[in-house]
């Protein structure tokens, strides 16, 4: 697929919390609010990233297992020292967990990046009790959000001839709400609802002097050649110049909720 499905990629990016993680945390907060779970609910956080959803659940008094395939990211969650939280290295496509042991499973922008997202979704449903909640976060654009969305739209505008491989197929699949809904239903969920939430990402032009830092999580950026990257950066700088030195990137997300159908 790409570097995003390699644990070593994330082991080298423990600054995720202070970069992209700080932005995506807002969406985890929204997911937790919309889920409206009691503090007695046991929570599984799949592909937990820097632990934004885990922190929301822990703050409400819930017991949480946060899992990720990157040992360094798991260590960063454990070091938060949150009460009733365990963090373990685990592959979300092959959960080393029994059937039906959690009241709810969340994956905020995690399963959408899996090499086998269908398996990841099926696993999330498997480990939840009948009637339990599954919550999946994805973006409302196959480009993603924030800097990734900016890169995708800029490439589409100024490099339409660029052959960019669709490296995140589930993001393309799930960017359409009805297809997202169908994927949830096909994996044994009912009472499905999809919330659309939007949050702006503010990109200051001076950050473009460190493009590798800003765009390091963009699969499209990773696929571009050096000349293509230079052309895209020039286009973004021009846009920033027209907008007072900063770009506001409205970034809509889809948060899908479903209850595991009774067996």
HUMOBEL-V357213 format. One record per residue. N is the residue number from 1. RES is the residue in one letter. SS is DSSP state (~ for helix, > for strand, _ for the rest). PHI is phi as a letter, one per 30 degrees, with the letter a starting at -180 (999 if undefined). OMEGA is omega in whole degrees, -180 to 180 (* if undefined). Layout:
N|RES|SS|PHI|OMEGA, N|RES|SS|PHI|OMEGA
This chain:
1|X|_|999|176, 2|X|_|a|-178, 3|X|~|e|-176, 4|X|~|d|180, 5|X|~|c|180, 6|X|_|c|179, 7|X|~|e|-179, 8|X|~|d|177, 9|X|~|e|-177, 10|X|~|d|175, 11|X|~|e|-179, 12|X|_|d|-175, 13|X|_|b|178, 14|X|~|d|172, 15|X|~|d|-179, 16|X|~|e|-176, 17|X|~|e|-176, 18|X|~|d|179, 19|X|_|c|-178, 20|X|~|d|-177, 21|X|~|e|179, 22|X|~|d|179, 23|X|~|d|-175, 24|X|~|d|-180, 25|X|~|e|180, 26|X|~|e|-179, 27|X|~|d|176, 28|X|~|d|177, 29|X|~|d|178, 30|X|~|d|179, 31|X|~|d|-179, 32|X|~|d|179, 33|X|~|d|-179, 34|X|~|d|-179, 35|X|~|d|176, 36|X|_|h|-179, 37|X|_|c|177, 38|X|_|d|-180, 39|X|_|d|178, 40|X|_|d|-176, 41|X|_|d|175, 42|X|_|d|-169, 43|X|>|b|169, 44|X|>|c|178, 45|X|>|c|-174, 46|X|>|c|-176, 47|X|_|h|-165, 48|X|_|d|179, 49|X|_|i|179, 50|X|_|d|173, 51|X|_|j|-177, 52|X|~|d|179, 53|X|~|d|177, 54|X|~|e|-180, 55|X|~|d|177, 56|X|~|d|-179, 57|X|~|d|-180, 58|X|~|d|179, 59|X|~|d|178, 60|X|_|c|177, 61|X|_|j|-178, 62|X|_|d|172, 63|X|_|d|-173, 64|X|>|b|165, 65|X|>|c|178, 66|X|>|c|-178, 67|X|>|b|178, 68|X|>|a|-178, 69|X|_|d|178, 70|X|_|c|-179, 71|X|~|d|-179, 72|X|~|d|179, 73|X|~|d|177, 74|X|~|d|178, 75|X|~|d|-179, 76|X|~|d|176, 77|X|~|d|180, 78|X|~|e|-178, 79|X|_|d|175, 80|X|_|d|177, 81|X|_|i|-177, 82|X|_|d|178, 83|X|_|d|175, 84|X|_|i|179, 85|X|>|c|170, 86|X|>|c|178, 87|X|>|b|-176, 88|X|>|b|173, 89|X|>|d|-178, 90|X|_|a|178, 91|X|_|d|-180, 92|X|_|d|177, 93|X|_|d|-178, 94|X|_|a|-174, 95|X|_|d|178, 96|X|_|d|-175, 97|X|_|b|178, 98|X|_|d|176, 99|X|_|d|168, 100|X|_|h|-178, 101|X|_|c|-180, 102|X|>|b|176, 103|X|>|d|-179, 104|X|>|a|174, 105|X|>|b|179, 106|X|>|c|167, 107|X|>|b|-178, 108|X|>|c|177, 109|X|_|i|179, 110|X|_|c|-178, 111|X|~|e|-180, 112|X|~|d|-180, 113|X|~|c|-177, 114|X|_|d|174, 115|X|_|e|177, 116|X|_|b|-176, 117|X|~|d|178, 118|X|~|d|178, 119|X|~|d|179, 120|X|~|d|179, 121|X|~|d|179, 122|X|~|d|179, 123|X|~|d|179, 124|X|~|d|180, 125|X|~|d|-176, 126|X|~|e|-172, 127|X|_|d|179, 128|X|>|c|178, 129|X|>|d|173, 130|X|>|e|-175, 131|X|>|i|-180, 132|X|>|d|-174, 133|X|>|c|168, 134|X|>|b|-179, 135|X|>|b|-178, 136|X|>|b|175, 137|X|>|c|176, 138|X|>|b|-178, 139|X|>|c|-179, 140|X|_|d|173, 141|X|_|b|179, 142|X|_|d|174, 143|X|_|d|-177, 144|X|_|j|-176, 145|X|_|b|177, 146|X|~|h|-179, 147|X|~|e|180, 148|X|~|d|178, 149|X|~|d|178, 150|X|~|d|178, 151|X|~|d|-178, 152|X|~|e|-179, 153|X|~|d|179, 154|X|~|d|177, 155|X|~|d|180, 156|X|~|d|-177, 157|X|~|d|-172, 158|X|~|c|177, 159|X|_|b|-177, 160|X|_|d|-180, 161|X|_|d|-177, 162|X|_|d|-180, 163|X|_|c|-180, 164|X|_|c|-179, 165|X|_|d|177, 166|X|_|d|-173, 167|X|_|d|177, 168|X|_|b|-173, 169|X|~|d|-179, 170|X|~|d|176, 171|X|~|d|175, 172|X|~|d|180, 173|X|~|d|-171, 174|X|~|d|178, 175|X|_|d|177, 176|X|_|c|-173, 177|X|~|e|-178, 178|X|~|d|176, 179|X|~|d|175, 180|X|~|d|179, 181|X|~|e|180, 182|X|~|d|179, 183|X|~|d|178, 184|X|~|d|-179, 185|X|~|d|-179, 186|X|~|d|180, 187|X|_|c|170, 188|X|_|i|178, 189|X|>|c|172, 190|X|>|b|-175, 191|X|>|h|-174, 192|X|>|d|172, 193|X|>|b|-179, 194|X|>|b|178, 195|X|>|c|174, 196|X|>|c|180, 197|X|>|b|-175, 198|X|>|b|-179, 199|X|>|b|-178, 200|X|>|d|169, 201|X|>|c|-179, 202|X|>|c|180, 203|X|>|c|176, 204|X|>|d|-174, 205|X|~|e|-178, 206|X|~|d|177, 207|X|~|d|-179, 208|X|~|d|173, 209|X|~|d|177, 210|X|~|b|-173, 211|X|~|d|-178, 212|X|~|d|177, 213|X|~|d|-176, 214|X|~|d|-172, 215|X|_|c|-174, 216|X|_|d|-179, 217|X|_|c|-180, 218|X|_|c|177, 219|X|~|d|178, 220|X|~|d|177, 221|X|~|e|-179, 222|X|~|d|-177, 223|X|~|d|-177, 224|X|_|d|172, 225|X|_|d|180, 226|X|~|d|177, 227|X|~|d|178, 228|X|~|d|178, 229|X|~|d|179, 230|X|~|d|179, 231|X|~|d|179, 232|X|~|d|179, 233|X|~|d|178, 234|X|~|d|179, 235|X|~|d|179, 236|X|~|d|178, 237|X|~|d|178, 238|X|~|d|180, 239|X|~|d|178, 240|X|~|d|179, 241|X|~|d|179, 242|X|~|d|-175, 243|X|_|b|174, 244|X|_|i|176, 245|X|_|i|177, 246|X|>|b|180, 247|X|>|b|175, 248|X|>|c|-177, 249|X|>|c|176, 250|X|>|d|-169, 251|X|>|b|-180, 252|X|>|d|177, 253|X|>|b|173, 254|X|>|c|177, 255|X|>|c|-177, 256|X|>|c|178, 257|X|>|b|175, 258|X|>|a|177, 259|X|>|c|178, 260|X|>|d|-178, 261|X|_|d|178, 262|X|_|d|-178, 263|X|_|d|*
